[in-house]
Amino acid sequence: MTTKDILLALEDKVSQQDFNNLIKQLSYKKASSNNELAVFEVHNKYIANFIKTKYTNLLQEFFEQKTGTKPNIEIKIAGERKKTKKVLEEEQISKQPESTLLNQSFTFDSFVVGKSNEMAYSSSKAVAQKPGVLYNPLFLYGNTGLGKTHLLQAIGNDAVEKDKNVIYVTIEQFMNDFTFSLRSNNIEKFREKYRKCDLLLIDDIQFLSNKEKTQEEFFHTFNELHNAKKQIVLTSDKLPSQITGLEERLQSRFEHGLKAPIYKPELETKILIIEKKSELNGIHLTKDIINYIAANLGNSVREIEGVLIQINANANLLGVDINIELVQRVLNEQIKETKQNIKLIDIINIISAELNIKPSDLKSTKRTKNIVDARRTVIYLARELTHNSMPDIAKFLGMKDHSSVSKNIAKANELIKTDEKFRLKLENLKNKIIKKEY
């Protein structure tokens, strides 16, 4: 397998901009790679960080299709000096257990707390302070990319600093370990590994669904650890009761502890996340750019960080400062506007839900300030996001003629120039309508 083979396979699976500016820089190092590790080189740390963040899974899928194995992906910076044998030996001595694979940047300090994740953060912090005593098991649940893995690994990193024996794995890794131990007739070593730790942290437990033999083994592992007052923390994209194909006895044990949700971040929290991630990655953004990104990106923290790295990589590759034009160009790859699929009823429903106003009120003649402001927002976004004419919009909202629509659009344009809060709210609603986030 060569670099050319890999690039040809990836070209149709990523955006043209990402392929030309980033993926094309990859150089596959076959001599340094094996079934468990695929090594690449690039010439820029920003490109390396971006590819790691956004395309690790895609690279792993490629190797899995070609070789039947799913290796870890390592992306080195070309020209970096190789470590001496002595340094490697010293690192090996202090190395965490292979199964742990904790990302040291995932700490409680680097986690941004808001209303959407406050309970999950507080319960994770409590578990880290008193493992095995409070909330055992702790079950973190929510949509992908909202910070469950960050909190899970923050608990692990905190415990490692206290010299605790931590096992952090995805449920897929647990299943692979279990299957391998059965095939190699080495089940006792497997049990020694998973049942003698101080903290067992399992990501994506929902994929245990319908795996009968693995569920049986995990049930006994869970009981051994719980009876020994060892801490168990699990993450899932849904509640235990919503995981189909999960044995009742396991569901009961998952329900026995504390279930802590992580919801989609509100706009204020998204802004804080962007500020924090920019600071951690050494990326300098103006307030206007931060607000623009928050309003136009989805709710995934992972997506936000990936976009920030891409923005920085583009600026470095082009040798320019980060400005709003560059950011808009990058985000055009992320924001898939589909005006032809947006209906007036979509705009009404989303704005009604977001502003807590009845859809019927937006079509009424009521003149209270909140309804007038909401109606103006509907009119402006309907004109911008759909192909409906002003008479069409007037008819849909029950207005006499299009002159009222025109006046509302003019007023909205005036507010966009003078009222930052209105402009930010408008961008946020626009993004939700484009993504149809009800």
WOMO-V718598 format. One record per residue. N is the residue number from 1. PSI is psi in whole degrees, -180 to 180 (* if undefined). D_CENTER is the distance of its C-alpha to the mean C-alpha in whole Angstrom. Layout:
# WOMO-V718598
((N & PSI & D_CENTER) (N & PSI & D_CENTER))
This chain:
# WOMO-V718598
((1 & 136 & 31) (2 & 170 & 31) (3 & -41 & 29) (4 & -41 & 30) (5 & -44 & 29) (6 & -44 & 25) (7 & -40 & 25) (8 & -39 & 27) (9 & -31 & 25) (10 & -21 & 22) (11 & -39 & 23) (12 & -3 & 23) (13 & -1 & 19) (14 & 165 & 18) (15 & 153 & 19) (16 & -37 & 22) (17 & -46 & 21) (18 & -39 & 19) (19 & -48 & 21) (20 & -41 & 24) (21 & -26 & 23) (22 & -65 & 21) (23 & -36 & 21) (24 & -18 & 25) (25 & -12 & 25) (26 & 139 & 24) (27 & 118 & 27) (28 & 128 & 27) (29 & 87 & 29) (30 & -38 & 31) (31 & -28 & 33) (32 & -1 & 30) (33 & 160 & 28) (34 & -170 & 29) (35 & -24 & 27) (36 & -15 & 25) (37 & 126 & 24) (38 & 123 & 24) (39 & 133 & 24) (40 & 163 & 24) (41 & 145 & 25) (42 & 173 & 24) (43 & 5 & 26) (44 & 131 & 24) (45 & -28 & 21) (46 & -40 & 19) (47 & -43 & 19) (48 & -47 & 18) (49 & -41 & 15) (50 & -47 & 14) (51 & -41 & 15) (52 & -44 & 13) (53 & -44 & 10) (54 & -29 & 10) (55 & 11 & 13) (56 & -47 & 14) (57 & -40 & 13) (58 & -43 & 15) (59 & -41 & 18) (60 & -41 & 18) (61 & -39 & 19) (62 & -49 & 21) (63 & -35 & 23) (64 & -40 & 23) (65 & -37 & 25) (66 & -36 & 27) (67 & -13 & 28) (68 & -1 & 27) (69 & 157 & 25) (70 & 87 & 21) (71 & 159 & 21) (72 & 150 & 19) (73 & 126 & 19) (74 & 129 & 20) (75 & 111 & 21) (76 & 162 & 24) (77 & 122 & 25) (78 & 136 & 28) (79 & -8 & 31) (80 & 139 & 30) (81 & 140 & 33) (82 & 146 & 33) (83 & 145 & 33) (84 & 163 & 36) (85 & -39 & 37) (86 & -45 & 38) (87 & -43 & 34) (88 & -40 & 33) (89 & -41 & 35) (90 & -39 & 34) (91 & -37 & 30) (92 & -37 & 31) (93 & -41 & 33) (94 & 4 & 30) (95 & 141 & 27) (96 & 162 & 25) (97 & 143 & 26) (98 & -34 & 24) (99 & -14 & 22) (100 & -55 & 20) (101 & 44 & 18) (102 & 139 & 17) (103 & 113 & 15) (104 & -13 & 17) (105 & -13 & 15) (106 & 90 & 13) (107 & 169 & 16) (108 & -34 & 17) (109 & -32 & 18) (110 & 1 & 15) (111 & 132 & 13) (112 & 122 & 13) (113 & 134 & 15) (114 & -176 & 16) (115 & -32 & 17) (116 & -21 & 14) (117 & 12 & 13) (118 & -43 & 17) (119 & -43 & 18) (120 & -41 & 16) (121 & -49 & 16) (122 & -42 & 20) (123 & -36 & 20) (124 & -42 & 18) (125 & -41 & 20) (126 & -41 & 23) (127 & -40 & 23) (128 & -35 & 23) (129 & -35 & 26) (130 & 70 & 28) (131 & 138 & 26) (132 & -5 & 28) (133 & -51 & 30) (134 & 137 & 27) (135 & 69 & 25) (136 & 108 & 25) (137 & 161 & 23) (138 & 127 & 20) (139 & 106 & 18) (140 & 128 & 14) (141 & 150 & 13) (142 & 171 & 11) (143 & 161 & 9) (144 & 145 & 6) (145 & 12 & 2) (146 & -5 & 5) (147 & 8 & 7) (148 & -47 & 9) (149 & -37 & 9) (150 & -50 & 10) (151 & -40 & 12) (152 & -46 & 14) (153 & -26 & 14) (154 & -41 & 16) (155 & -44 & 18) (156 & -45 & 19) (157 & -38 & 20) (158 & -41 & 22) (159 & -38 & 24) (160 & -40 & 24) (161 & -24 & 26) (162 & 16 & 28) (163 & 33 & 29) (164 & 153 & 28) (165 & 108 & 27) (166 & 134 & 24) (167 & 117 & 22) (168 & 121 & 18) (169 & 159 & 18) (170 & 160 & 16) (171 & -28 & 18) (172 & -41 & 19) (173 & -39 & 20) (174 & -46 & 22) (175 & -41 & 23) (176 & -42 & 24) (177 & -44 & 26) (178 & -46 & 28) (179 & -43 & 29) (180 & -40 & 30) (181 & -35 & 32) (182 & -44 & 34) (183 & -34 & 35) (184 & 8 & 36) (185 & 47 & 38) (186 & 42 & 36) (187 & -30 & 35) (188 & -37 & 36) (189 & -40 & 34) (190 & -47 & 31) (191 & -35 & 32) (192 & -41 & 33) (193 & -48 & 29) (194 & -19 & 27) (195 & 0 & 30) (196 & 10 & 31) (197 & 164 & 28) (198 & -34 & 28) (199 & 130 & 24) (200 & 118 & 22) (201 & 116 & 18) (202 & 123 & 17) (203 & 143 & 14) (204 & 50 & 13) (205 & -18 & 17) (206 & -23 & 17) (207 & 4 & 18) (208 & -10 & 21) (209 & 129 & 22) (210 & 12 & 26) (211 & 85 & 26) (212 & -49 & 29) (213 & -41 & 30) (214 & -37 & 27) (215 & -41 & 27) (216 & -46 & 31) (217 & -42 & 30) (218 & -35 & 27) (219 & -47 & 29) (220 & -37 & 32) (221 & -45 & 29) (222 & -49 & 28) (223 & -43 & 31) (224 & -47 & 32) (225 & -44 & 30) (226 & -43 & 30) (227 & -29 & 34) (228 & 7 & 34) (229 & 38 & 31) (230 & 144 & 29) (231 & 136 & 25) (232 & 130 & 23) (233 & 131 & 19) (234 & 148 & 17) (235 & 153 & 14) (236 & 160 & 13) (237 & 0 & 12) (238 & 167 & 15) (239 & 155 & 18) (240 & -40 & 21) (241 & -16 & 23) (242 & -3 & 21) (243 & 108 & 21) (244 & 150 & 23) (245 & 19 & 26) (246 & 127 & 25) (247 & 144 & 28) (248 & -38 & 30) (249 & -34 & 31) (250 & -43 & 27) (251 & -43 & 26) (252 & -41 & 28) (253 & -38 & 27) (254 & -36 & 24) (255 & -19 & 25) (256 & -31 & 27) (257 & -146 & 25) (258 & 131 & 23) (259 & 117 & 20) (260 & 119 & 17) (261 & 153 & 15) (262 & 119 & 12) (263 & 172 & 12) (264 & 135 & 10) (265 & 139 & 11) (266 & 167 & 15) (267 & -43 & 16) (268 & -41 & 17) (269 & -37 & 14) (270 & -40 & 12) (271 & -43 & 15) (272 & -38 & 15) (273 & -46 & 12) (274 & -43 & 13) (275 & -45 & 16) (276 & -47 & 15) (277 & -35 & 13) (278 & -44 & 16) (279 & -44 & 18) (280 & -31 & 16) (281 & 5 & 16) (282 & 34 & 20) (283 & 127 & 19) (284 & 116 & 22) (285 & 144 & 21) (286 & 166 & 23) (287 & -41 & 23) (288 & -41 & 23) (289 & -41 & 20) (290 & -46 & 18) (291 & -40 & 19) (292 & -44 & 19) (293 & -45 & 15) (294 & -40 & 14) (295 & -26 & 16) (296 & -7 & 15) (297 & 162 & 12) (298 & -163 & 10) (299 & -1 & 8) (300 & 123 & 4) (301 & -37 & 4) (302 & -42 & 3) (303 & -42 & 5) (304 & -48 & 8) (305 & -40 & 8) (306 & -41 & 9) (307 & -41 & 11) (308 & -43 & 13) (309 & -38 & 14) (310 & -41 & 15) (311 & -46 & 17) (312 & -40 & 19) (313 & -43 & 19) (314 & -43 & 21) (315 & -42 & 23) (316 & -41 & 24) (317 & -37 & 25) (318 & -12 & 27) (319 & 37 & 29) (320 & 163 & 28) (321 & 156 & 27) (322 & 121 & 23) (323 & 173 & 25) (324 & -33 & 24) (325 & -43 & 25) (326 & -44 & 23) (327 & -43 & 20) (328 & -39 & 21) (329 & -43 & 22) (330 & -44 & 18) (331 & -22 & 16) (332 & -25 & 19) (333 & -26 & 17) (334 & -38 & 14) (335 & 108 & 16) (336 & 88 & 18) (337 & 128 & 21) (338 & 72 & 23) (339 & -34 & 26) (340 & -19 & 28) (341 & -3 & 26) (342 & 125 & 25) (343 & 157 & 28) (344 & -35 & 30) (345 & -31 & 29) (346 & -45 & 26) (347 & -45 & 26) (348 & -49 & 28) (349 & -44 & 26) (350 & -45 & 23) (351 & -37 & 25) (352 & -45 & 27) (353 & -41 & 24) (354 & -37 & 23) (355 & 4 & 26) (356 & 50 & 27) (357 & 141 & 30) (358 & 138 & 32) (359 & -36 & 32) (360 & -30 & 36) (361 & -32 & 36) (362 & -23 & 35) (363 & 2 & 37) (364 & -177 & 40) (365 & 11 & 42) (366 & 144 & 41) (367 & 19 & 41) (368 & 152 & 39) (369 & -44 & 37) (370 & -35 & 34) (371 & -40 & 35) (372 & -45 & 36) (373 & -42 & 33) (374 & -41 & 31) (375 & -40 & 33) (376 & -41 & 33) (377 & -42 & 29) (378 & -47 & 30) (379 & -47 & 33) (380 & -48 & 31) (381 & -31 & 28) (382 & -39 & 30) (383 & -36 & 32) (384 & -36 & 29) (385 & -7 & 27) (386 & 172 & 29) (387 & 13 & 33) (388 & 141 & 35) (389 & 169 & 38) (390 & -41 & 39) (391 & -37 & 41) (392 & -45 & 39) (393 & -42 & 37) (394 & -45 & 40) (395 & -42 & 41) (396 & -37 & 38) (397 & 3 & 38) (398 & 25 & 41) (399 & 160 & 42) (400 & -48 & 46) (401 & -178 & 45) (402 & -10 & 43) (403 & -36 & 44) (404 & -37 & 42) (405 & -46 & 39) (406 & -43 & 40) (407 & -40 & 41) (408 & -38 & 37) (409 & -41 & 35) (410 & -42 & 38) (411 & -41 & 37) (412 & -42 & 33) (413 & -36 & 34) (414 & -44 & 36) (415 & -35 & 33) (416 & -36 & 30) (417 & -29 & 33) (418 & -19 & 34) (419 & 101 & 31) (420 & -39 & 28) (421 & -43 & 26) (422 & -44 & 27) (423 & -42 & 26) (424 & -42 & 22) (425 & -40 & 23) (426 & -44 & 24) (427 & -39 & 21) (428 & -44 & 18) (429 & -39 & 20) (430 & -44 & 21) (431 & -41 & 17) (432 & -37 & 17) (433 & -43 & 20) (434 & -41 & 19) (435 & -4 & 16) (436 & 53 & 18) (437 & 95 & 16) (438 & * & 19))
